[in-house]
């Protein structure tokens, strides 16, 4: 830890982000939003592939980079060279956290494995995100979010019955989920370090963050052999609980998670006799007649425009929301009231991006700057933090180390 006047909760924490693409870097981004100093280490002249992933822009870096690498200080360093490895060790001595997501064994091959780095700084916390984790028969295999979604069990559930599995929202779901679990792991490890003074490794397989959010899937199979199948927009254990059309071509989501909520919906539809002791009065009865119930609810929603359905459901306290596309999100007053979309100055002008969350009332996070150009903080880090001279910087640049 180092002294900082920043009031944010992670001020004084220094993070080295050696990772690429999304998962581990997203962990570092979240920490940076709440005050951590994040030094982003990239390969000289090439940089993180995320700079070229997604929609390109006139500044040379992608929209994804400008948004998801916010608040970071980019430096260049070739870890494969002896001089680069030596510089990283010096940075590690000044750091609290190191984030990496190379294939297991890569850092060890460069002489920069956990044993080496923890010897340089016994208090270091090291986040290691890989496709399958640091152990197990598949530890050395490559993988991205799409593979993790599939291996983790969520892709099998996405789509309609008897159709091919589809992407569950985004192929990057596992990356962002693993980044969030990475933050949890790092903060837990820092809390433990507060007591012991000793750091540790946070080891995450991309697929594990997906497997962890599959509610009762594991116990339902172990206890009764139930293998959940694709159900389209529906879900188990609740009916009606799906997406329904409206007269104006829109869609709404309705969630009747218990019998009381269905009773409210039945009254709202003018069919109160269906609830209570009626033919659809219990979840078990509705599960047995899922298609009939969904068809009935869909016919009711299709008789009105979306605003009408939303208004009636709100008045009756039936959980209902619009199925939004991104343009509708930009026009929504709830998003505006909560400030969920931030407008940030960037090298391509003002740019919209998802704002910081979670929302802290006393020490909120902030977006200080969008993703910076490659090597833009070489001097401030290597000279300001490590004390390298102009001559040393020139020599390292000449050798391609930085």
Secondary structure, 3 states (H helix, E strand, C coil): CCCCCCCCCCCCCEEEECCCCCHHHHHHHHHHHCCCEEEEEECCCCCCHHHHCCCCCCCCCCHHHHHHCCCEEEEECCCCCHHHHHHHHHHHHCCCEEEECCCCCHHHHCCCCHHHHHHHCCCCEEEEEECCCCCCCCCCCCCCHHHHHHHHCCHHHCCCCCCCCCCCCCCCHHHHHHHHHHHHHHHHHHHHHHHHCCCCEEEEEHHHHHHCCCCCHHHHHHHHCCCCCCCCCCECCECCEEEEECCCCCEEEEECCCHHHHHHHHHHCCCHHHCCCCCCCCHHHHHHCHHHHHHHHHHHHCCCCHHHHHHHHHHHCCCEEECCCHHHHHHCHHHHHHCCEEEEEECCEEEEEECCCCCCCCCCCCCCCCCCCCCCCHHHHHHCCCCCCHHHHHHHHHCCCC
